[in-house]
Amino acid sequence: MGVGWIMTIILGGLAGWIAEKIMKSDMGLIGNIILGIVGAVVLNFILGRLNMLPPGGGGLIAQLIIAVIGACILIFGYRAIRGRR
């Protein structure tokens, strides 16, 4: 389901902010937006390869949850590679 650029930025920022709070990180506004969007892309790709995507994309709430989980995975991976600050 395509949501458009503005909604992508809003959802990305919200997902990044939620992931930032869950993972006790500090990314800033632009970092949150990028983190949320990239997290959504990464987890959607992984779920697609595993044939586990929700039918029709699952709607905005499902994509927000996917983006939050993806962003948390990215923060975890970053910390595993670079070490916790």
C-alpha positions in Angstrom: 0.0 0.0 0.0 1.6 3.3 -1.1 1.1 6.1 1.4 2.9 9.0 -0.3 5.9 10.9 0.7 4.4 13.1 3.4 2.8 10.1 5.2 6.1 8.1 4.8 8.0 10.9 6.5 5.4 11.2 9.3 5.2 7.4 9.8 9.1 7.1 9.6 9.5 9.9 12.2 6.9 8.4 14.5 8.4 4.9 14.2 11.9 6.2 14.7 10.8 8.1 17.8 9.1 5.0 19.3 12.1 2.8 18.5 14.4 5.5 20.1 12.3 5.4 23.3 12.2 1.6 23.4 15.9 1.2 22.8 16.9 4.2 25.0 18.7 5.9 22.1 19.1 9.5 21.0 18.9 10.0 17.3 17.3 13.5 16.7 14.4 14.3 14.4 16.1 13.6 11.1 17.7 10.5 12.5 14.3 9.2 13.7 12.8 9.8 10.2 15.6 8.0 8.4 15.7 5.2 11.0 11.9 4.6 10.8 11.9 4.6 7.0 14.9 2.4 6.6 13.7 0.1 9.4 10.4 -0.3 7.5 12.1 -1.0 4.2 14.5 -3.5 5.8 11.8 -5.5 7.7 9.3 -5.3 4.8 12.1 -6.8 2.6 12.8 -9.6 5.2 9.1 -10.4 5.7 8.5 -10.4 2.0 11.4 -12.9 1.4 9.9 -15.1 4.1 6.3 -14.7 2.7 5.1 -13.3 6.0 3.9 -9.8 4.9 0.3 -8.9 5.9 -2.2 -9.1 3.0 -2.3 -5.8 1.1 0.5 -4.4 3.2 -1.7 -4.5 6.4 -2.6 -0.8 6.5 -1.0 2.1 8.4 -0.9 0.6 11.8 0.7 -2.7 10.6 3.3 -0.6 8.7 4.0 1.5 11.8 4.5 -1.7 13.8 6.8 -3.1 11.1 8.8 0.2 11.0 9.2 0.3 14.8 10.4 -3.3 14.9 12.7 -2.7 11.9 14.1 0.4 13.5 14.8 -1.4 16.8 16.6 -4.1 14.8 18.8 -1.4 13.1 19.6 0.2 16.5 20.5 -3.2 17.9 22.6 -4.1 14.9 24.4 -0.7 15.1 25.2 -1.2 18.8 26.4 -4.7 18.2 28.9 -3.5 15.6 29.9 -0.2 17.1 29.4 -0.8 20.8 27.0 1.0 23.1 27.6 4.7 23.9 
